[in-house]
Amino acid sequence: MTDDQVRPTVPRSAWNALVVLMAGMFMALLDTTIVNVALPTIQVSLDASEATLSWIISGYALAFGIALIPAGRIGDRVGHKWVFFTGLLLFTVASVFCGLASNSAHLVVARVAQGLAGGIFVPAVTAMIQLLFPPQVRGKAFAILGSVIGVSTALGPILGGLIIEAFGDESGWRLVFWVNIPIGIVALIAAARILPSGAEARSQHGYDVVGLLLLTAGLIALLVPLIEGQDQGWPTWTFVTLAAGILLLVAFGWWEKRIEDDNPMVPPHLFSHPAFTGGTILALVYFAAFTSIFFTIALLWQAGLGHTALESGIVAVPFALGSILGASQSNRLSLRLGRTVLIVGTGMVAVGLTWVWLVLRVQPAADLTHWDFLVPLLIAGIGSGLFIAPNAQFIVATVDRSEAGAASGVISVMQRVGAAIGIAVIGSVLFGTLHVAGKDPAQIPQAFVDSAAHAMAVSAVLSVVSFALVFVLPKKVDPRGGPPPTE
């Protein structure tokens, strides 16, 4: 009997629901990269500081990550449909306020609210796929999700560049946020009509409010000095705050261990699996490397070399095309090759980013064109697409099947926290090494190229570490019945 004969029939309503869920996921992940090309115009329009530019990206990612686990558990209790609807509604409203921001503080607050809203509805996407599709078909649904993840993050820079080119700097950066409004309205109407209702109620335990507060405070205490320290000359309070952040995270670990039998936010026993511990570090390190390259390239190309937002977006096109290609083949290749797909993927990213670093090191600013980055970014893009879609399936496979849901939530948080920390560190390196001799404007392009080389070196090193960490994962998993890929 063939697989087609034993594969259960999935109703059309499930596939219709998947389209709605993918619209939400597309919005949330598009906003992780589309804003990068708008940063230089936002800086001029709102007279924003260098630290503010980092907050616009890092604040979104951190808030997104912090909301993931509690939102998933609320969905388990009250039903994922209305958690998805509520989060998507808040995300759309926050997008409106991002575009209306009159100063940098308002924009950062709106971006944090947008990130929190994204973190509310994204867990419902993976949870509802698990509920709507039987194991034999689930792999196909998650492959679609993986492709949407790759496409949305890859298309962000070029779409943002097109919008700013078409509508000008001032209106353009605001429309970069408002592009979510029509998608959100259509998705909200469709979600109310199409998504199935129901409360899953898998857990009757209370929520780990203390754990959430400790984790949030610890991560914020780490992120604030990383972002603000360089802008303010690293005063004493930045080191005190960093130490406080470390102590708060230690307290979080102690608290989670203390309530291990009472539904902790992050079950400590997961980390009794050394391979899972290595896998979570992999998730953090890879997303720190991957997300930050768009930040570096956008600021170099526009603020440093004086190109337009569209030209900045064009630089990212090879990565976008490569990512789409890699993501479209990742599920099929992971079924055939197992962990080798992740090894090849992270290896290609490491090669591509190291190549970009070398270009920045040896090519004078006056001779630098987007053609210099075509091949290395294409290689890195293909590798990223191969890695992002199936990576969480392999990490979650390091724990018992009964722990898959909790493990998937931890990985999702680590990915977003990695993105936030990556931007904070790369921003500090980029701006901290930016020195213009004699304040001569003619020296700005080369100064930016030199600083971008330092920032890209950090991203390249992180990608090499990611490559090394992949080997802790199992050689084979079954994506058709395994946990989802995550954002």
Phi, psi and omega in degrees: 000133183278166178300323181296328181286328182264347182291127182291154178281130179257126182296152180302328181300328179292319179291324175297318178297323180298322178299318179296315180297322180292328177298317178295315180297321178301315180298313185297319185272334172301322183286352175283338184234336185296331185286338185304314183289345179271350186302313180298322179288326175296320181300317180288315184297317185255007184051048185278148178281168177296323178296324179298321179300320177292320180297324181301324179269311184292320180300319177298311184295318182293314179298320177304309183294319182296326184281342191300306186292309178299324179294320178298321181286326174296320177299321176299327184277313189252352182110134187283337183300310187279338170293316177300312182299314182297313180298319180293322177298313179296322179297316180295317178295317178298326177297322177300312183290329174301315181290339180268356187305132180261348176209172187293325180297316178299320182293318180297316178299316180294323178293321177297317177298321178297317178296316177301317180296319177299318178294338177286314187268340183296320177301330179294333180297305182292324179296317182288329174297318178299323183280327187276333189240132175291160185307324183293337183249346187299324180301322179294318180296319180287333174294321176297316178300316179299320179294319178296320177301311181296316183294314185295316180291326182284326183280344184309306184299317182289323178294317177299319179296319179297319181295314181293322178296321184283327189244002180087167186296307187295307179288327186297313183293331177289321178291338174302324176277323185286349176298339178287338189296306180297322178296316181297318181297313179297317181294323178295315178298315181294321180298316180297327185269328192256319186293137180288145178269169176140142177258127182279322175049053181282342182227135178256002180283161177285176180270148181274076183293319180298316179299317179298317181294318179295316180296315180298312181296319180296315181292320178295320179296330175283319188286321184303308180292329178296325181273315186274339187301312181296319182294331185252010176078025178051062176290173185302322185298334181292322179287323177297318181292321176300315178298319179297322178297318179296317179297321179295322178291324174296318178297323177299314178298318178298316181296317180297323177293322182294322183256029186305328182267009184229050173059060178292159180297316176237103182301117183299331184295342176301325185276006170284347175268106182304325181292325178292319177301314177298323180294321178291323175296320176303313180301316181295312185292317182297315183289334173295321180286314188291311185293327189285342184292327179292324178298312181296312184295318182298314181291321177298311189291325184263299183290328183272310186259356173077020178276168180279169178297323179295317178297324176295318178295324180297325178302325184276353183302314179302320177296318180298312180296318179297319180296318178297316179298312181297316181296324182293336182255353190295318182295314180297317182289326179291329175295323183274319191251348180065220185301338181304328178298318180290324178296312179297317182298308180292328176296318179294321177297317180298316179296314182297314182289325176296321178297315178300317178301316180297320177300314181294330180286324189254341185266123176298150182303322183295335183258000187282126176229170181293339178295333180295337184256357187302304185292311181298322179287329174296314178300312180296322180295315178300315180298318179296318177297321178294327184275313193296317184297309185264000191299318184293329178300320182286324179292315181294333179294351179278352179244172179296150182302326181293343181260006188299319182296312179296319180296319180298321178295320179297318181296318179301316179296317181297324178298313183289321176296320177301317178299317181295314181293321179301314179295319180298313181292313181297321178298318179296319180292314183299308184280332180289335179258006183274106181229123179259115183299122177063017181056028182280119181303331180293341181271351185300312182304312181292325178297318179293320178298316179297316180293320178297326177296319177297316180295317180292330176298320178295315178299319180295317178298317178299323179291325177293319176298320177300316178302316181293323183287337181303330186290352176279347185277159179294154183285334183218143167220171178251095182299338182292332179241000186274181180291167187280158163290150182240170182284000000 
